[in-house]
């Protein structure tokens, strides 16, 4: 390892040091001392990792560690996004975790280590490193999902997430094994150059199908979504804010790399598959969300629908689909973390007010939280001047540009369907509460500096992406153009899946 190699994984190094430092400080503190300052240590380390990601723009695009990890505008885009999500989740946790909650040091360390896996997953260009990064991220989130051990739902969420996640990861590993058997390598760029010349198309298609199962599970796309509502309901809301956005952003980055960079010649196979998954995710997610009375379960099914909206962008050709999917990932992260921040402050760490009817009168009890809840909900709907509008606009435009007009129409219809349950929660917040003593029995917490910064960050980002999206879209387009298509592969629109004779 040389200095140049270390600079290409600088964010991961900083996050690793942060996690280790939090654990060492936690172990050295007396048992009766508060662990809240450890959250600030993790937040400072994450901020340093974010700035180091931006600094990497000064490095020329290239690989390190024998071609296993890459630094490029694509990886930097997702590094900045993931570090921003983790930072907001830490700020939200600082003011919402009870001071007497158990194992706070481990909580903050696990978030830092999970961020290492997410960042590494976006920069890995070698499939075994991809698997290791996915496991680093997954193990942290498995444990965080069951953090509320005093409730029955916490351990249940962790067990379901672990069992189903391990099963899905097994599919991914089998897919990696098959692609290695077919091509003799696990390096993504080498695979891309060998696939067109490979005669064993059946084995490669089987590898693609198995890998898609593992990746689509991480993004909670239907029909691999069954874990989502139970895990979201059982995990602490700050953890849900993280796991509903950070791991998904990393998984979508991996999906873009696998499809557009490693297997572009199989477009005629994976495009109709993702077309069907997108329609199924949008429809199943929205129809199931309409029937939910629990806010977190409703938002869980909503996240399944948004995975479908994002997958619609994959119908776009080349950079247009990549940039649209990247932009939508950023927009969804901002508004979804924001809405979970409001839910956390309203329901409390123990989810004392989990149902939609419990949010009645929120805007009278707290005009700020009520207004922010409505703002994030209209962004999730896709109302103009919010990030959600341009996210859906670019995603559906990419689908239309790729010839999937029917997919875009289905997406628009599903967006209209989704407005029903989003507006139901928004209207509940504006109505007078049935129980006028609810504010006395369940007082809203004070908005501290940390959670105030988290809310400001999410609101500002959602507005920025909705009013002046040009800079973010330019960054997404720059990232899209850095995904390398092999030199001997025909550009995507003209690619044929049929085996060709080679001299």
N, C-alpha and C positions, 0 to 999 in steps of 0.2 A: 504494500500500500504506500503510495506517495502522497504529497501534499495536494496535488491536483485532484486525485481521487477523493480525498477527504472533503474538499470544497464542494464536490458534486453531490455529496450526501450531508451537507452541513446542517440543514433543518432537522434531519433525523438524528444527527449526533447531538444537537442542542436539546432536542426533546428527550433523548435517552438520558443525558446527563441530568436534565430536570427531574425526570422520574426517579432516578437513583438518589439524587440530592434530597428529594422530598422524603423518601423512605429512610435515609440516614438520619435526617433531622427528626423525623417522627420517632425513630427508635431511641434517640438520645434525649428526648423530652420526658420530664416526669409524667406519670400517668394522669395526674390531676390537672395538667396544663391544657388549655384550649388549643385545638389543632387548626383553627380557622386561618392563622397566618400561613399555613402550608399551602392554602389555596392561592394566596397572593404569590408565593414562590412559583407555583405551577403556572399562574397567569403571566408572570414576568418571563419565565422560560418560553412559554408559547409565543409571547410577543416577540422575543428575540428570534425564535424560529421563523416567524412570519417575515420579519425584516431581512433575515438571511435568505429567505426564498426570493424576495424582491432583489436582493443583492446579486443573486445568481444570474440575473439578466445580463450582468457584465461578463459572464463566462460564455465562451463560444459553445454552441450546441455540440454535444458529444457524449460518449459513454465512459464508464469507469469500471474498475474491478473486473477486468477481462470481458467487457461488453455485457455485464449483467444489469447495470443501472444506467439511466440516461438523464441528462439535464438538457432541457429544451423549453421553449415557451409553453409547450403543452403541459409538461410536468410542473412548471412554475405556476401556471394558471391554477391548477388543482391544488398545489401545495398552499398557495395563498388562501384559496377557498377553504381548505380543510383546517388550516391554522386559525382562520377567522372563526369558523364554526366552533372549534375547540375552545378558543378564547372566550366567546360569548357563553358557552356552556359552563365554563369555570366561573365566570362572573355571576352567572345566574345561581350557581351552586353556593357561592360564598354567602349570599344573603338569604338563602332558603333552606339550607341544611340546618337542622337543629344543632345548637351548640353542644348538646350532650349525645349527639348521634355517634354510633360506634365506628371505629376504624376510619376516621376521616383522612388520615394520612394515606392509607391504602387507596381510598377513593380517588384522591387527586393524583396519586402515582399511576393508577390504572388508566385514568384518562390520558395522561401523558404518554404512557406506553402504547395505548390504543392509537394515539395520533401518530406514533412512529410507524405502526403497521399500515395505517391509511396512507401516509405520505409515501412510504416505500412501495406500496401497491401501485401508485400512479406513475412511479419512475422506473419500475422493474421492466426490463426487456428480456428477461429469461424466466421461463415458466416455473422452474423450481424456486426462484426467488419470489415469484408471484405467490406461490403456495405458502411459503414461509411468512410473507407479509400479510397474507389473508388470515393466517392462523394467529399472528401477533395481534391483529385488530380484533379478531373474533373472540379470542379467549378473554380479552379485557372486557368486551361488551357482554359476554356471557355472565361474568362475575358481577358487573355493574347492574345488570338487569335484576339480579336477586339481592340487591343491596339492602332492601327493607326486609330483613329477616324476621322481624317481629310480626309480619303479616303473612297470611297464607298465600296471598297472590304473588308475593315476591319470589319465594323459592319455586313456586309453580312456573312463573315466567322464565326463570333461569333454566330450569330443567327442560322445559319445552324448547326454548331457544337453543340450548346446548345439544339436545338429541337431534332435532331436525337440522340444525346447522352443521353438525358433524356428518350427518347423512348426506347433506348437499355437498359438503366439502369433499366427501368421498367420490361423488360423481365427477367433480372437477379434477381430482387426482387421477382417476381412471382415464379421463379425457387427455390429460397430459401424458400419461403412459402410452395411450394409443397414438398420439401425434408423434411421440418419440419413436415408437415402433415403426411408424410409416416413413418418417423423414430422417431419423438417426440423429436428431438434435432437439434441444429444448430452447434454443436461442430464437427469439421471435423473428428477427430479420432473416436469419438463415432458413427458417421454416417457410417464410413467404417466398423465397426464391426457389425452394425445392418442391413446393406443392404443385405448381403448374406442370412440372416435369415428372410428377409421380403418377404411376399407373394404378396405384391402389386407392382409388377415390372413395371406395366404400369405407375403408378404415378411417380416412380423414374426415369424412362426413359424420361417422359415428363419434369420432373425437370431438368434433364441433358440437354435436348434440349434447354430449355429456358435459362439456365445459359450459355450455349455455345454461344447463340445469343449475350448476353451482353458482354461476354469476347472477342469474335471474332470481335465485333465492335471496341473495344479499340485497337486491333492490326491491324485494317483496312484490314482484310482478306475478300476476295470476298465470297459471294455477299453483304457483309456489309461494303463496301468500298466507297460508293457514296459521302460521306462527304469529303474524303481525298483531292482530287485535288483542290477544291474550298477553303478549309481551309488553305492548304499550300500556295496557291497563295495569299490569303488575309492577312495572318498573317505576322508579321515581321520575317525576316529570322532567327535571333537568337532564337525566340520563336519556329519556325519550327524545328530548330536543336534540341531543347529540346523536343517538343511534338512528334517528329518522332522517338524518341529513349527512353526517360525516362519512360513515361507512358506505352509504349509497353513492355519494359523490365519488369515492374511491372506486367502487364497483363499476360505476358508469364509465369512469376513465379507463378501467381495464377492459370493459366491453368494447369501447371505441377502438382501443389498441388491437384487440383480438380480431375484430371484424374488419376494420378498415386497413390495418397495417399488416396483420399476420395472415388473414384468410380473405383478401379482397376477391380472389378468383372464385370463391364460393358464394358470391353475392346472390346468385339465383337460388341458393338453398336457404341462406339465413334471412334474406329479406322477407319472403312470405311467412317464415316462422315468426319473426318479430312483428310483422303485420298482424298476425292472429293473436299473439300475446298482448300487443298494444290494445286491440279491440276488447279482448277478454278482460284485461286489467281495468280499462276505463269503465266498462259496463258492470262488471262484478263489483268493483270498488264503490261506484256511485249507488248502485241499487242496494247494496248492503248498508252503506252509510245512511241511507234514507230511513232505515228501520232502527237506528241506534238511539238510545236515550242517554248513554254514557258518553261524555264529551271525548274522552281519550280514545274510546273504541271508534267513535265517529271519525276522529282525525286519523286513526289507523287505517280505516277503509279509504279515507280520502287520500292518504299517501299511496295506496295501491293504485287509485285512479290517476294520480299525478305521475306515477311510473309509466302508465300507459300513454299519457300526453307526451312525456319525454321520449318514449320509444318511437312515437310517430315521426320524430325527427330523423330516425335512422333510415327512413325511406328516401331521404334526400341524397343526392349524388355528392360524393366526395366531400370537400371542405364545407359545403353548405349544411349538410347534415351534421357534421362534427361540430361546427360553430354553434348551430342552433341547439344541439343537445347540451353543449358546455354552458351556453348562456342560460338555458332553462334550469340546469343544475344549480347555478349560482342564485337565480331568482327564487327558486323553490326553497333553497337553504335559508335565505334571509327571512322570507315570510313565515316559514314553518317554525323556525327557531323562535321567531317573535310571538307567534300565537301560543306556543307552548310556554313561553315566559309568562304571558298573561294568565294562562291556565294555572301555572305553578303558583303565582301570587294570589290567585283567587281561591283555588281549592286547598292550598297549603301542601306541605310536604307529605302529609298522610292522606291526601285526597278526601278531605272531609266533605266536599261539595262536588261529587263526581258527575252529577246528572245535569242535563240541559236546563231543567226547571230550577236548579239551584243557582243558575246565573241570572235569574230574573231580578231586575232592578239594579244590576251591576253599575250601570252608568249613573245612577243616583247615589249609590254608596261610594263609588270612586269614579268621578267623571273621566279621569285620566285613563284608568285601566279599561273602562267601558268603551271609550273612544278608540283606544289602541286595539282592542279586540275586534271592533267593527272594521277598523282600517285593515287589519291583517286578513280578516275574512273576505273583504271585497277584493283584496289582492289575490287570494286563493281562487276566487271566482274568475278573476281576469278582467276586472274593470280598468278602463284606461287611467293613465297617470300612476300606475303601480307596476312593480316588477312582474307580477303575474300576467299582466296583459301582454307585454312584449315577449315574455317567455313563451306563452301559447302562440302568439302571432308568428314568431320565428319558427317554432316547431311545426306548426301547421303549414306555414309557407314552404318549409323544406320538404314536407310531405307532398304538397302540390307540385313543387318543382321536380320531384322525383317521380311524378306520375301517379301518386297514390291519392287521387282526389277524393275517392270514397272514404279513405281513412281520415282525411281532414274533416270531411262532413260528419263522420261518426264522432270525431273528437269535439267538434262544435256542439253537436247535440248533447253529448255527455257533459260538456261544460254548462249548458243550460240546465241539465238535470241536477248537477252538483249545486247550483245556486239555491236549490230548494232547502237542502239541509244546512248550508252555510247561513242563509238568511234566517232560518228558524232559530239558530243560536244568536244571531245578531238581533233579531226582534225580541228574543227573551231578555237580552241585556238591556233593552230600552223600555221594557214593561215594568210596571210596579210589582214588587214582590208580593206573593200571597202571604208570606209570613213576615210581618214587619219587624219581628225580633231577630231575624236571621243575622242582621249586621251586629247585633249584640252577642249572639251565641257564637258566631264565626267572624270575628273582626278581621278585616284585611290587614296584612302586615304593612309596615312602613317601607317605602321604597328607598333603599339605601343607595350608597354611592355605586357599589358594584352592579347591582341589578339595574339601577338607573342608566349606567353606562351600557349595559347589555341591551336594554330597550332602545336607547338612543342609536346604538350601532345598527340594530335590525331595522328600525324605522328609517334611518337615513339611507341605508343600503337599498331598501325596498323602493323608496322615493327616487333615489338616484338611478336605479335600473328602470324605473317607470317614466321618468321625465327626460333624462339625458343618458340614454343607454348606449350612445355611440362609442364611448371609451371602452366600456366593458365588452361590447360586441366586437370592437376592433381587436381587443386582447384575445377574445375567443376565436376570431378568424385567424389571427396570427398563430395561435396554438394549433388550429386545425391544419394549417399549411405545413406545420413541422412534423406531422405524422408522415413517415416515409413509406411510400409505395415502392416496392422493388423495381429496379431499373428494367428488368426483363418481363415485367407484367404489364399488360395492356391497361390503360386507365379504366376505372370502374364501370362507366356506362356501357362500354363495348365488351365487357368481359363475358365469356361463354363458359358455362360449367362443363360442357361436354368434353370428354377426354380427347385430346388432340394428338395427332401423330407428330413426333419430333424426329428430326434426322439424327 
